[in-house]
């Protein structure tokens, strides 16, 4: 889709309505029928947009996705609506009423900011992307609060805004970009822009090294439904140097307290798998303290404890067996327990879950979870299942 304008005409909008919800298997037949009365390029564009809207429903509310416009990169790179709404709430809590959204993409974050009552200047240098963001502001009735500008973000004056939000492009022609200085614009430019504003939020990849975080910034790692989505560097939040992990829905936030690494101890009855945001934020020690546990290995982010202490920041499993890594022994144990549904988790092991599942060939009515990991530096298999709170009297 290189030109949005035809889809915004009455004919284009009517076609979008007609092809809404078209299943992939039906596209050829639908396209053949519609091309009898409409230009072929317009039909292709409408079907392509319908396909993107279906994909976007995983990130945006279905009612929004059906009205919005997308590009392939926009669907891939846009912020999940729940994460954008959470970030907008944090900005409103800081008293922010206007934001310069730099590198706005298709407008996902700007939409969340506008819906929070914040006046937004949304900037992107790509003409099509800016046009899509503008169309989305119109489609969702947010033009009073959301101005879209096609421009180079490095040339935009943000002095009149309470905050800047920067979401640098982290993908290039060869895929993901891991070097923050290879972002577009580079992280150093975004940090400089943040330092000039009263408040700022910089969206970055969750794998950013902690040593790359500026000392005056608060670093937050965010997961949604257990999947780590992003890290955010906050400036002017009143918590310089703070580290937090936030879990959505909720939100639930775990603040770092600068605890030392937990001690390594023998595997107890329970194994806790910390949320990915907790691990990325280096807050496993805070979880270990919360559940009165320790590590199974100095280099592995699994926490073990003798008692069950439910926590939103880690998933508990009850461990029934601890074995040295040996596929024959595991296969025999699973056969004895009649395990047909096997969940395989790994941390610190090179074995691929599908490969293990194929080799042990689980069969039977029962379910189990096996952890391929290291315990006190030795390759180990821990077998068990999700922990359940004890029943009351």
C-alpha positions as CSV (number, residue, x, y, z in Angstrom):
1,X,0.0,0.0,0.0
2,X,1.9,3.1,-1.3
3,X,-1.0,5.5,-1.5
4,X,-3.7,5.9,1.2
5,X,-5.7,8.6,-0.6
6,X,-7.9,6.2,-2.8
7,X,-9.0,4.3,0.3
8,X,-10.2,7.6,1.8
9,X,-12.6,8.3,-1.1
10,X,-16.3,7.3,-0.8
11,X,-15.6,4.5,-3.3
12,X,-12.6,3.3,-1.2
13,X,-14.5,3.5,2.1
14,X,-17.4,1.5,0.6
15,X,-15.0,-1.1,-0.6
16,X,-13.3,-1.4,2.8
17,X,-16.7,-1.9,4.4
18,X,-17.6,-4.6,1.8
19,X,-14.3,-6.6,2.3
20,X,-14.4,-6.4,6.1
21,X,-13.6,-9.7,7.7
22,X,-12.8,-11.5,4.4
23,X,-11.1,-14.8,5.1
24,X,-7.7,-15.4,3.4
25,X,-9.2,-18.4,1.5
26,X,-11.9,-16.2,0.1
27,X,-9.7,-13.3,-1.1
28,X,-9.3,-14.4,-4.7
29,X,-13.0,-15.0,-5.3
30,X,-13.9,-11.6,-3.6
31,X,-11.2,-9.8,-5.6
32,X,-12.4,-11.3,-8.9
33,X,-16.0,-10.2,-8.2
34,X,-15.1,-6.7,-7.1
35,X,-12.8,-6.0,-10.0
36,X,-15.8,-6.1,-12.3
37,X,-17.0,-2.8,-10.9
38,X,-13.9,-1.2,-9.3
39,X,-10.2,-0.5,-10.3
40,X,-8.0,-3.5,-9.7
41,X,-5.5,-1.5,-7.7
42,X,-8.2,-0.2,-5.4
43,X,-9.6,-3.6,-4.8
44,X,-6.1,-5.0,-3.9
45,X,-5.5,-2.0,-1.6
46,X,-8.8,-2.6,0.2
47,X,-8.2,-6.3,0.6
48,X,-4.7,-5.6,1.8
49,X,-6.0,-3.1,4.4
50,X,-8.7,-5.6,5.5
51,X,-5.9,-8.1,6.1
52,X,-3.9,-5.6,8.1
53,X,-6.9,-4.7,10.2
54,X,-7.4,-8.4,11.1
55,X,-3.8,-8.6,12.2
56,X,-4.0,-5.4,14.1
57,X,-6.9,-6.7,16.3
58,X,-4.2,-8.5,18.4
59,X,-2.8,-5.1,19.4
60,X,-5.8,-2.8,19.3
61,X,-9.4,-3.2,20.3
62,X,-11.3,-4.9,17.5
63,X,-13.7,-1.9,17.2
64,X,-10.7,0.4,16.7
65,X,-8.8,-1.9,14.4
66,X,-11.8,-2.1,12.1
67,X,-11.8,1.7,11.6
68,X,-8.1,2.4,11.6
69,X,-5.6,2.3,8.7
70,X,-2.3,0.4,8.8
71,X,0.9,-0.3,7.0
72,X,2.6,-3.6,7.3
73,X,5.4,-2.0,9.3
74,X,2.9,-0.1,11.3
75,X,1.1,-3.3,12.5
76,X,4.5,-4.9,13.3
77,X,6.0,-2.0,15.2
78,X,3.1,-0.2,16.8
79,X,2.7,-0.3,20.6
80,X,0.0,-2.6,22.0
81,X,-2.9,-0.4,23.0
82,X,-2.9,-1.6,26.7
83,X,0.8,-0.6,27.0
84,X,0.2,2.8,25.3
85,X,-2.7,3.5,27.6
86,X,-0.7,2.6,30.7
87,X,2.1,4.9,29.6
88,X,-0.4,7.7,28.9
89,X,-1.8,7.3,32.5
90,X,1.7,7.7,33.9
91,X,2.1,10.9,32.0
92,X,-1.2,12.3,33.2
93,X,-0.3,11.4,36.8
94,X,2.8,13.6,36.3
95,X,0.6,16.5,35.3
96,X,1.4,16.4,31.6
97,X,-1.2,18.0,29.4
98,X,0.8,18.2,26.1
99,X,3.2,15.8,24.4
100,X,5.4,15.9,21.4
101,X,5.3,12.3,20.0
102,X,8.4,12.0,17.9
103,X,8.6,9.0,15.5
104,X,4.8,8.5,15.9
105,X,4.4,5.8,13.3
106,X,0.8,5.0,12.6
107,X,-0.3,6.9,15.7
108,X,-0.9,4.1,18.3
109,X,0.8,6.0,21.2
110,X,-0.6,9.4,20.1
111,X,-4.1,7.9,20.1
112,X,-3.7,6.7,23.7
113,X,-2.3,10.1,24.8
114,X,-5.2,11.9,23.1
115,X,-7.7,9.6,24.7
116,X,-6.2,10.4,28.1
117,X,-6.9,14.1,27.4
118,X,-3.4,15.1,26.4
119,X,-2.8,17.4,23.4
120,X,-0.4,15.7,21.0
121,X,1.9,16.7,18.2
122,X,2.6,13.5,16.3
123,X,5.6,13.6,14.0
124,X,6.9,11.2,11.5
125,X,9.2,11.8,8.5
126,X,7.7,9.1,6.2
127,X,4.8,10.7,4.1
128,X,2.7,7.5,4.0
129,X,3.1,6.8,7.7
130,X,2.2,10.4,8.6
131,X,-0.8,10.2,6.3
132,X,-2.0,7.0,8.0
133,X,-1.6,8.5,11.5
134,X,-3.6,11.5,10.3
135,X,-6.3,9.2,8.9
136,X,-6.4,7.3,12.2
137,X,-6.9,10.5,14.2
138,X,-9.9,11.3,12.0
139,X,-11.3,7.8,12.1
140,X,-11.3,7.8,15.9
141,X,-12.5,11.4,16.3
142,X,-9.3,12.7,17.9
143,X,-8.4,15.5,15.5
144,X,-9.1,18.2,18.2
145,X,-6.3,16.8,20.4
146,X,-4.0,15.1,17.8
147,X,-2.0,17.1,15.2
148,X,0.0,15.0,12.8
149,X,3.0,16.6,11.1
150,X,5.3,15.1,8.4
151,X,8.8,16.2,9.4
152,X,12.2,15.1,10.5
153,X,11.9,14.8,14.3
154,X,15.4,16.2,14.8
155,X,14.2,19.5,13.4
156,X,11.0,19.9,15.5
157,X,10.9,22.5,18.2
158,X,9.4,20.8,21.3
159,X,9.8,23.8,23.7
160,X,6.1,24.4,24.0
161,X,5.3,20.9,25.3
162,X,5.2,19.4,28.8
163,X,6.8,16.2,27.6
164,X,8.4,14.4,24.7
165,X,7.8,10.8,23.8
166,X,10.3,9.2,21.5
167,X,10.0,5.8,19.9
168,X,13.0,5.4,17.7
169,X,12.9,2.9,14.8
170,X,14.6,-0.3,15.9
171,X,14.3,-2.2,12.6
172,X,16.4,-1.8,9.5
173,X,16.7,-3.6,6.2
174,X,18.2,-6.6,7.9
175,X,15.8,-6.9,10.8
176,X,16.0,-5.8,14.4
177,X,18.7,-3.3,15.5
178,X,20.3,-4.1,18.8
179,X,22.8,-1.2,19.0
180,X,21.0,1.8,20.6
181,X,23.2,4.2,18.6
182,X,22.0,2.5,15.4
183,X,18.4,3.4,16.2
184,X,16.8,6.1,14.0
185,X,17.2,8.6,15.6
186,X,20.1,7.3,17.8
187,X,19.4,6.8,21.5
188,X,21.9,9.6,22.3
189,X,19.8,12.1,20.4
190,X,16.6,10.9,22.1
191,X,18.3,11.3,25.5
192,X,19.4,14.8,24.7
193,X,15.8,15.7,23.6
194,X,14.5,14.2,26.9
195,X,16.9,16.3,29.0
196,X,15.6,19.5,27.4
197,X,12.0,18.7,28.3
198,X,10.3,18.9,31.7
199,X,9.2,15.3,31.3
200,X,10.1,12.5,28.8
201,X,9.5,8.9,28.0
202,X,11.8,7.0,25.6
203,X,10.6,3.6,24.4
204,X,13.5,1.3,23.8
205,X,14.2,-2.4,23.3
206,X,13.9,-4.5,26.5
207,X,17.3,-6.0,25.9
208,X,19.1,-2.7,26.5
209,X,22.1,-3.1,28.8
210,X,21.5,-1.5,32.2
211,X,24.8,0.3,31.9
212,X,23.4,2.2,28.9
213,X,20.6,3.8,31.0
214,X,21.4,7.4,31.9
215,X,21.9,7.9,35.7
216,X,19.1,10.5,35.9
217,X,16.5,8.3,34.2
218,X,14.1,5.8,35.7
219,X,14.1,2.5,33.8
220,X,10.9,0.5,33.5
221,X,10.4,-2.8,31.9
222,X,6.8,-3.7,30.8
223,X,5.2,-7.0,30.1
224,X,1.6,-7.6,29.0
225,X,0.0,-11.0,29.6
226,X,3.4,-12.4,30.5
227,X,5.2,-11.2,27.3
228,X,7.9,-8.6,27.7
229,X,6.9,-5.7,25.3
230,X,9.3,-2.9,25.9
231,X,11.5,-0.8,28.2
232,X,10.9,2.8,28.9
233,X,13.3,5.5,30.1
234,X,11.5,8.1,32.1
235,X,12.9,11.6,32.7
236,X,11.4,14.0,35.2
237,X,9.4,11.2,36.9
238,X,10.8,12.1,40.3
239,X,12.7,8.8,40.6
240,X,16.1,9.1,39.0
241,X,18.0,5.9,39.0
242,X,15.0,3.8,39.9
243,X,14.3,0.5,38.3
244,X,10.9,-1.1,38.1
245,X,9.1,-4.0,36.4
246,X,5.4,-3.4,35.5
247,X,3.0,-6.2,34.6
248,X,-0.1,-5.7,32.6
249,X,-3.0,-6.1,33.0
250,X,-3.1,-4.5,36.4
251,X,-0.9,-2.7,36.5
252,X,1.3,-4.3,39.1
253,X,4.7,-2.7,39.7
254,X,7.7,-4.2,41.4
255,X,10.3,-1.6,42.5
256,X,14.0,-2.4,42.7
257,X,15.5,-2.0,46.2
258,X,19.1,-2.7,45.3
259,X,19.2,-6.1,46.9
260,X,22.2,-8.3,46.6
261,X,22.0,-11.5,44.5
262,X,20.1,-14.3,46.3
263,X,22.0,-17.2,47.7
264,X,22.1,-20.5,45.8
265,X,20.3,-23.2,47.7
266,X,19.0,-26.8,47.0
267,X,15.8,-27.2,45.0
268,X,12.8,-27.0,47.3
269,X,9.3,-28.1,46.9
270,X,8.4,-25.1,44.7
271,X,10.1,-23.4,41.7
272,X,9.2,-19.9,40.8
273,X,9.5,-18.6,37.2
274,X,9.8,-14.8,37.4
275,X,8.0,-12.7,34.8
276,X,10.2,-11.7,31.9
277,X,9.9,-8.0,32.9
278,X,11.2,-8.9,36.3
279,X,14.2,-10.7,34.8
280,X,15.0,-7.9,32.3
281,X,14.8,-5.4,35.2
282,X,17.3,-7.5,37.2
283,X,14.7,-7.8,40.1
284,X,14.9,-11.5,40.6
285,X,16.3,-10.8,44.1
286,X,13.2,-8.9,45.0
287,X,11.1,-11.9,44.0
288,X,13.3,-14.3,45.9
289,X,12.9,-12.2,49.1
290,X,9.1,-12.0,48.6
291,X,8.8,-15.8,48.5
292,X,11.6,-16.5,51.0
293,X,13.6,-18.4,48.4
294,X,16.9,-18.6,46.7
295,X,18.4,-19.4,43.3
296,X,18.9,-23.0,41.9
297,X,22.1,-21.8,40.2
298,X,24.0,-18.5,40.4
299,X,23.4,-17.9,36.7
300,X,19.8,-19.1,36.3
301,X,16.7,-16.9,37.0
302,X,14.7,-19.6,38.6
303,X,13.8,-19.2,42.3
304,X,13.2,-22.1,44.6
305,X,11.5,-22.2,48.0
306,X,10.1,-24.8,50.5
307,X,6.7,-23.1,50.9
308,X,4.2,-21.6,48.5
309,X,4.0,-17.8,48.6
310,X,1.8,-16.6,45.8
311,X,3.2,-13.5,44.0
312,X,2.0,-11.7,40.8
313,X,5.7,-11.4,39.7
314,X,6.4,-15.1,39.3
315,X,4.6,-18.3,38.4
316,X,4.9,-21.1,40.9
317,X,5.4,-24.8,40.1
318,X,5.4,-27.7,42.5
319,X,8.4,-29.9,41.8
320,X,8.0,-33.7,42.2
321,X,11.2,-34.9,40.7
322,X,14.8,-33.8,40.2
323,X,16.9,-35.8,37.7
324,X,20.3,-35.3,36.1
325,X,19.9,-34.6,32.4
326,X,19.1,-38.0,30.9
327,X,16.4,-38.5,28.2
328,X,16.0,-42.2,28.9
329,X,15.3,-41.6,32.6
330,X,12.9,-38.8,31.7
331,X,11.1,-41.0,29.2
332,X,10.7,-43.7,31.7
333,X,9.4,-41.3,34.4
334,X,6.8,-39.9,32.0
335,X,5.7,-43.3,30.9
336,X,5.3,-44.4,34.5
337,X,3.3,-41.2,35.3
338,X,1.2,-41.6,32.1
339,X,2.1,-38.1,30.9
340,X,0.7,-37.3,27.5
341,X,0.6,-33.5,27.7
342,X,4.2,-32.3,28.3
343,X,5.1,-28.6,28.7
344,X,8.8,-28.0,28.3
345,X,10.6,-25.0,29.7
346,X,14.3,-24.2,29.4
347,X,16.8,-21.8,30.9
348,X,20.5,-22.5,30.7
349,X,20.0,-25.5,28.4
350,X,20.8,-25.9,24.7
351,X,18.1,-28.6,24.1
352,X,15.1,-27.4,22.1
353,X,11.7,-28.2,23.6
354,X,10.3,-29.6,20.4
355,X,13.3,-31.9,20.0
356,X,12.9,-33.2,23.6
357,X,9.1,-33.7,23.1
358,X,9.8,-35.7,19.9
359,X,12.3,-37.9,21.6
360,X,10.4,-38.8,24.8
361,X,7.0,-39.3,22.9
362,X,4.7,-38.5,25.8
363,X,1.5,-40.6,25.9
364,X,-1.2,-40.8,28.5
365,X,-4.0,-38.8,30.2
366,X,-1.9,-36.8,32.6
367,X,0.1,-33.5,32.2
368,X,3.4,-32.4,33.5
369,X,6.0,-29.6,33.1
370,X,9.7,-30.3,32.7
371,X,12.4,-27.6,33.2
372,X,15.6,-28.1,31.4
373,X,18.1,-26.1,33.4
374,X,21.2,-26.2,35.6
375,X,21.2,-26.8,39.3
376,X,24.5,-25.9,41.0
377,X,26.1,-25.8,37.6
378,X,25.0,-29.3,36.7
379,X,22.5,-30.0,33.7
380,X,19.3,-31.0,35.4
381,X,15.7,-31.8,34.7
382,X,13.0,-30.7,37.1
383,X,9.6,-32.3,36.7
384,X,6.3,-31.0,38.2
385,X,3.3,-28.9,37.4
386,X,1.6,-25.6,38.2
387,X,1.3,-25.1,42.0
388,X,-2.1,-24.9,43.5
389,X,-2.8,-23.2,46.8
390,X,-3.7,-25.6,49.6
391,X,-7.4,-26.2,50.1
392,X,-9.0,-24.6,53.1
393,X,-10.5,-26.5,56.0
